[in-house]
């Protein structure tokens, strides 16, 4: 399984790297998580430089994709070179998730038609202007598309992807590892509350 986290210039470290850390709790041989960038290096909103692990073209063939957030997302959706590549994303064969302003990318790609979304409060007006209903909650998913709002909701996207591609035991184990000591059950219960309603009927609830 290949999970790609789309990470652009001006990216938010919490959005890309928390998901990266949680997803990498899966240690099977066929599980690969990469930071997918449009260039060899990108610099975060706080000056953290990260190197490309996979290309946007490779992300379009991944089993799951998280569209990360950042301070330059409006520039991203106006970049024809980037958007022409991302039009190859296909929820009929991929899990596609968006963190915060990543929802704007999905909206501009036409992937949120008739699907409400979660996003951060700064991005909300832009997503609404793109014709998408924005929910006042941290996580929402329909079929193979999920969105999360707020940097610290990124672990919900990661857990949803793990639950869909592996199983719920693996998702719970990953969350248990990263949750604060003394609050692990509380964190898992909150994730269960937010994610379980949006898992397919064939996928058992987080337990």
N, C-alpha and C positions, 0 to 999 in steps of 0.2 A: 504494500500500500504506500502510495506517495501522497503526502499532504503538503501543499504549498501555501505559504503565507505571503501574500502580495504586500510588498513593502516599498514605499516610494520615498522620494526626496522629501524631507521634512516630516518623516514618520514619527509616530508616537511610540516610544519604547515600550510602554506598558501594554499597548494593544498587540504589538507583534511578539514581544519577547515573553510575556506571561503565557500566551498561547503556545509558543515554542517550547517553553519549559514543561508545561503540563502535558502536551502531546508527546514529548520525549520520555515520559514515564513508561511508555509502552516499549518493551525491550525485545520484541520478536524480530527475527532476522529479516522479514520482508517489510518492516515498518520504517518508513523514511520521512522525515520532516525537514523541509527546506525553507529558507528565506528566498523568495523569488523577487527579483528586482529588474527594473528596466535598464540598468547600467551596472558596470562592475562594482561600484560602491555607491552607497547612499548615506546621507547624513541626517540624523534625527533632528527634531525640533529643538533639542538641547545639546546638539553637537556631537552625538555619538555616531561614529562611522562604522558601518557594517558592510561586509563583503558579500557579494552575490553567491548564493549556493545553487540557485537554479534560475533559469530565464523565465520571462513571462510566457514564452511559447511552450516551455516544458510544463508550466503550471496549467496550461489549457488542456493538457492530457493527464493531469493528476487525478487521483481518485477523489480528493477533496481539496477545496480551495478556501482560504480565509482572505478576504479583502481587508487589509489593514487600514488604519486611519492615520491622519496627520494634518499638518497645517496647510498643506498645498493640494488638498483633494480637489478643490475647484479647478486648479490648474491641470490636474491629472485628467479630469473629464473633458477638458478642452483640448487635450493633446491627441490629435488624430492618429499618430503612430501607436500610442499606447492603446487607445480605445479600439483600433482596428484589430489588434491582437486579442484583446479581451472579449471581443465579440464571438470568439471561438468557445468561450465558456458555455457549458451545456448542462443544465440541471437534470436532463433526462439520463445522463450517464455519470454525473458528478454530484457530490455534495458541495454546495456553494454557500458560504457564510460571509457575513460582513460585520465588521466591528466599527461602531460609531460612524464616522463619515464615510466609511466603506459602503454604507447603504446608499449614498449618493451615486457611487459608481454603479451599483446594481440598478438603481432607478434609471440612470442614463443609458444603461445597456438594455433596458426594457424587461428586466428580469423580475420586477416587482409589480407588474401589471396585475391589479386585483388582489395584491398581497400587501397587507399592512406591514410596517417595519418598526424596529427599534433603532434609535440613534441617540447621539448626545444632544444636549440642549442647544449648543451653538449651531450644529448642522441641521437641526430640525426644520427651520424655515426654508432651507434650500431643498430638503427632501420633500416637504409639503408643496413647494413651488414646482417640483418635478411631477406632481400629481399623485403622490403616495401618502396614504394615511399613516401618521406616526403615533405609535402607542406609548402610553405612559407606564412602561414596564421595562425590565432589563433584558428580556429575551423573548423571542417569538420565532416559531418555525412552521413552515407548511411544506409538506412533502420533502424535497431535497434542498430547500432554501431556508436559511436561518439568519437572523440579525440580532445583534446585541447592542445595548446603549449604555455608555459609561465605561471608562477604562477598566474598572475592576469587575466588569461583567465578562471580560474576555475568557475567564475560565469556564463560563457556561458554554461558550462556543466550542472550546476544546473538549469538554466533557460530552457534549452532544455528538461531536464527530467520533469520539472514541466509542460511545454507546452504539452508534450506527455502524461503524466499521469493525469493531471488535465485539464487546458486549458490555452490559451494565456493571458487572463485577470489575472489569478493567477500568471503567470510567470512575467508579467509586474509589478504587485503589489509587488512581492518579490524583484525585481530589484529596484523599486522606493524606497523601504524602506532603502536599503543599499547604494544607490548611494549618492555621496556628495551633500550637499545642494547647490543650485545654479547651479548644473550640472546634475540634475536628468533626464531631457528630453534628454540631450546629451548622457548620458549613455544608456538610453533606446533605442534611435535611433541607437546607435552603435551596441547594442545587436540585434536589429531588422535586421540590415544589415548583421550581421554575422550568425544569426541562421535561419532566415526565409527561405532562399533558400534550407535548408536541412530538413524542416518539411514536413511530408507527405502531399499530395495534399488535403486530407480530413481535415487537420488541418489548420485553418485560420492563416494568417500571424499575427505576433505580431503587435498590433495596439494600 
